[in-house]
Structures are given as C-alpha cells and as structure tokens.
Amino acid sequence: FGGGARMVLRGNPVFAQTDPLWNDVWGVVNPRSPWMQLWDLNTLVLLIFTALVTPYEIGFLDGVQGVNVEIIFYINQCINIVFVIDMVLVFLLPFEGADGTWVTSKRALAAAYCRGMFGIDLFSVIPFDLISTQLGKDDIADLKVLRVLKLFRMLKMLRIFRGLRIVKRYETDYAINYQALNISTLMITLLTSAHWIACLLAIICKYDPTSPDLDVFLPNMVAPNEKPTSLKQYFYCFNWGLAWIATGEGSGHDEALISTNLRMYLAVLLIIGALANAAIIGGVMTIVDEMNSKVREFYSNLHTLNSYLRSQDVPNRQMRWRGETMPGREFCRRLRKFYIFKFTNVQEYLNLGVILDNVSDDMRRIVADAMYGDILRGCEVFANASPALIAAIAVAMRVEVYARGDLIYDADDPANDLYFTLKGTIMLPSKSMDVYRKGGEPFGQEVIYKKGAPRGRAAVSTTESVLLAVDGDAVHDAIKKFSEFGIRWRVMLVNNMHNVSNVIRRAVQETLRGGECDAAAGVKCIHRELGDNVVFDCDPEGRKANNLLAHLKRLTMQALVERGIGSKEITRLLQTFVPFEESFTLAKTKVALQAKAASHLKELLLRTTDDEGLDMDRWYHTLRLEKVESIETLSHLTIGDLKLVGIPLGDAVFILRGAKASLTPLSVVRAKLAAVKEGVSAERLAMCSWGQ
C-alpha cells in the first residue's frame, strides 16, 4: 500500500485498519480505515435523522413559518451535500465478493452500485424542497406539480436501507447481545411505525383535496384552552397511531368525515396493526423462549423427577445410600439439591464446548488457550505447553458433576481419564496421608505416564464438585502431535521407569555376584538391556535424578548395607565405580562445552551482518544440521563447503570472514583460560574429541 503501508500481492487485495484511507496500489478507498468507519457512522446518523424528520417536516411543518423551519431547511441542504459525497465514495469503495476476496475493479464497483441503490440514492439527493421553494415564489404553489414535488421528498426515507447495510457491515466488529438487540429492534419498530402512521395521516389530510383538514378530522387534537402547535398535533397523531397498532382501531377521529383515501388508509392500518401485533407478540415470545429454553428444560426434568419420586412413594420410605439409612424426604432433598447444583454449574462449560466446536482450527487454539490454558498448565507436565497442545486437549474435555461422597474412581481402577477440579474438593485417600485437590488442581495424572495401569489411590468428592475430564487417548494423541521435546522426554521417561527400575535391580545383582563389587559387570548389564553407553547419557534438562549410574551405585550401596557390611569396607568396594564416574563427568563436561561452543557460534552469526544490515543467524540451523557446532569447526571450512549446504556466496564470505576474525590469538588464549576455569585439562579435552 501507499504511504508506507505493508505490501501485498497485486492479485489479492488486503485491507487493514492501519493502512491509509486512500490505497495507491488499487486506486480505491480503504474500507477498513478508521476514517471510513467514522464516515459510515456519520452517514448512519444522518439517515436516521432523515427517516424521522422528513415525514414530520412534510406532514406538520409544510407551510409553517419560523426559525425552526429555516434551520431544518438548511440542515436538509447540508445532508444532501453529504449524501452526494457518499455516492461518490460508493463508486470507490471495495466490497467483499462471494468468494471472500475484495472487489476493486472500478467497472465492477460501478455496475454493482447501479444495479443496487444508485437510483434511490440519486432521487434522494434531488433538492425537491429547494425546487418547491422557487416555485412557491412564482405564486403557483397551488399547482399539482408543486404538491408532487413536495411529496417526492419522501424518497429520502428510502436511504434507510443503506443504513441497514452499514449496520450489517460492522456486525462482526462488536460483541452484540442479540437477545437485547431483538427486543430493542421490536421496540424501535413499534415507535417508528407509530411515528410514520402519524406523519402519513397528516400528509393525507394536507395534500388530498377530498380529505378533511387534520384539525377537522381529529377535533379533539388540542385542548380548547391550549394554543395549537405542530408538536402538540404530532403527539396526538402519534398516540392515534399507537392505538391502531396496539388495538387495531384508533379513537378521536370523526367517522362522518372519512374520505375514500382516508378509508383506504385506515384499511391499510388495520392490516398493519394486525401484522404488527402478531410480529411484536411473536417476537417477544420467541426472545423469551430463547432466553428461558434451558431453564424450561431444567424445570421440566425436575418435574419429571418429582413425579417419579412421588409415584414410588420415596418420601415416605427409608432409603439406604452409601451404607447410611436416611428418611426418604432427606434423600429426595439431597437428590434435588444435586440436580439444581448440576444445572447451575454445568451450562457455562457446555457453552464453551459449543464455541470450540464452531470455530476454525486457528481460532480454536486461541480460544482454548484463553479458556483452559491456565487450568491445563496447572498440571506440571503441561506447564510450558503450546496453544496447539492446549487446544487439542481442550476440545476433548467433558464436564462431570459429582455429589458429596461420590466415588470418582477406586484404587486399582484402570487409569483412563485425567481430571481437573473446577469447583468443590476431591480427596485422594491413602493409609499414610490423604491428599486434597481443589481450585483447578489436577488429579489422576497416572493416565499421562501409564495409561490403563491400576491407579494407586481412589478419588472421592467431599463436596458437590464440578470436574473437567479428558480421555487418556486424547491426551496421548495431543502429546505425540503437538508437544515439545521436554514434555515427550518426561512422559517417555516415566513410561519406561518400571522397565528401567527392573534393569537396574538386575544390574545390582550382577555387580554383587560372587561377593565382590564389580561395577563393570553392572554397567555391562545396563548397556546390554538398555543400549550402549546409556549410563553416560545426560538428561537434556540436567537433572541428577535421571543419572542411571548414580542409581546403580546407590542401590548397590543399599544392598551392601543390608548385608551388614561396614562403612569402610563399603567405601572400598564402591571404588570400582570411580572410573565410570570420571567418564560420566567427562561426558557431561563435553556436552557443556559443546553447548557453550554452539552458543558462541550463534553469537558470532548474530554479530555478523551483510551490507544491508541483515545478520547471518538465519543460517545457524543449517550449519548445525551439517554438524558444524563451533567457531573452530566453521573456520576450517571453505566458501565452497558453505555453498554446497545452500548458503549463498555473499553470505558465505561474510560468515567465514567473521569466524576467522574471531579466532585471533587473544580469543584462543581466552578459550584456554575458560577451559582451565572449568577444571578441564588438555588431556581430558583430547579424550572428548572436541576442540583443537
């Protein structure tokens, strides 16, 4: 776009609020511009003014002299000017086509406007009031052409249809309460209809030669002791119009003076009154029905429940519930209390589920993260979960409600669902200590690590509770598709914990076979069962708890203690672990140095820029994929090597120049000093096969 706006493809126009009002590329007005929205609002206000004031002006102010009439006359001329400008803008205003793309062709815009509102808009801006004023100066005001011209001013009211299109255009920009909107629309329709009926009655009495004057047709329009004014006449006619709509019959007019045109008008009013009655009453009933549909369904079901309890004579019986005997009335009270609790607490979350089912995938991620992000991230495994993972789990959630004392699941039941506490308190009892969950806290996490395995604790609702439950299959599918490495690592580790534990126990037996402590035999057993060099693998998050060698040594020492061996002898026996611990420390140091070297490489690429000021960090992942993990390794490559992996010639020159410049003698000395600070000797660095 012009004026510094963002660029778009020539064949696919895009408009945004941040773009200028005039689009230089397409030569049209930006329909999303705040200025255009302000213009539409101004036009809408003028359209409402025209629809209300024009019929009042023709019916009650025509022929009246005064300052107010003059002010309205000049306001009408200003409105005509605004409407003319608006007509010009319509020829330059894009609209969205049936395929969702913006139509910007001048010919297509003009054709669409001419087929639509152009004729109405053109007639509405003709200054008939100004023309009739000029004719009146020539003393021919009684001519029929003058009367026709004055009535032509009513065509301005047809522009109200354009106002409806403006309202429709901005329907998606604001959160609208449609029930309140429908009630307001019915009220506005009622009042506007009464207004137009009053004005049309005055117009017929004024311009129809066969009809009586308005003050003759409505003799009681003004009290005898009051001065007649146009406004008082209007209010009487307005009440008369309301009576026709509400009751189908007006009052206060003289039946003997009804002309043919008035009789036709009254017949139309009878039809309008009947239709208006049906529409308004039907609309109100529909709105009330929509507002109370859930409440009506609830009370219907509650009535069914009460009828069933009465038919089974439950209130007069002794009921047993969870081993407790209670009067039937108390049982019925608890049952109704739970039913009411469920209705008042479930609707909100059911509505949220409907929202997620009716939006696109991208919107679902955003909405689900806003609705359930905090709840799901309350589970430690999902603390850093992405919006895509949150959305995948959220769409599978269901609402479950439990009464006080209900068993959610028992110990040893298969772990198939994950739960989150929305309301109430859940107790997880055990012999040692009871655990409680409330306020969004999760429970039943076994399903994440060992789906289908027996649960270790039961779960009991200690109050009326509302839970969010999600199926374990949905959780695991979401983790496989959308989770980052950290989550998959933790789940994989816990899933294999049982197997690893058995392997380590067998390795302890191998270590202590023959009465001596042979760490090499235990390490060999672990490598045979779990893979070569697995005891030297480091947890990506650096946690000691995942060090298999440390577990092997700890369990070996525990076994020696159980055999009654003294502490000095245990210390001597465990010396066989020292070489392996040194190798593990070396491996950990190697990983740390590699990470530091990769960090230095990334910093170098960020500092290295081309002639346009763009840094070379965009090639970092390309280099890492080619096993270039340090500045030293990079400096031994050639421009041809970098071109072979897809780096352009110019960028390759800048990258190698920066790498060699960073390997000054001073930087090499600093690297050696850093290695000394880390406590790593040159021999150990050589053993790691890293560095020069």
Secondary structure, DSSP 8 states (H G I E B T S, - for coil): --TT-----TTS----TTS-SEETTTTEE-TT-HHHHHHHHHHHHHHHHHHHHHHHIIIIITT--SHHHHHHHHHHHHHHHHHHHHHHHHHT--EE-TTS-EE--HHHHHHHHHHTTHHHHHHHHS-HHHHHHHHHHTT-TTSHHHHHHHHHGGGGGGGHHHHHHHHHHTGGGS---HHHHHHHHHHHHHHHHHHHHHHHHHHHHHH-TTS--HHHHSTTSS-TTS---HHHHHHHHHHHHHHHHHHS---SS-GGG--HHHHHHHHHHHHHHHHHHHHHHHHHHHHHHHHHHHHHHHHHHHHHHHHHHHHTTGGGSEEEETTEEEEHHHHHHHHHHHHHHHHHHHHHHHHHHHHHHTS-HHHHHHHHHHHHHHHHHTSGGGTT--HHHHHHHHTTEEEEEE-TT-EEE-TTSB--EEEEEEESEEEE--SS--EEEETT-EE-THHHHSTTSB-SS-EEESSSEEEEEEEHHHHHHHHHHH--HHHHHHHHHHHTHHHHHHHHHHHHHHHTGGGS--HHHHHHHHHHHH-TTGGG---TT--GGG-HHHHHHHHHHHHHHHTT--HHHHHHHGGGGHHHHHHHHHHHHHHHHHHHHHHHHHHHHHH-B-TTS-BSGGGHHHHHHTT--SHHHHHT--HHHHHHTT--HHHHHHHHHHHHHH--HHHHHHHHHHHHHTT--HHHHHHHT---
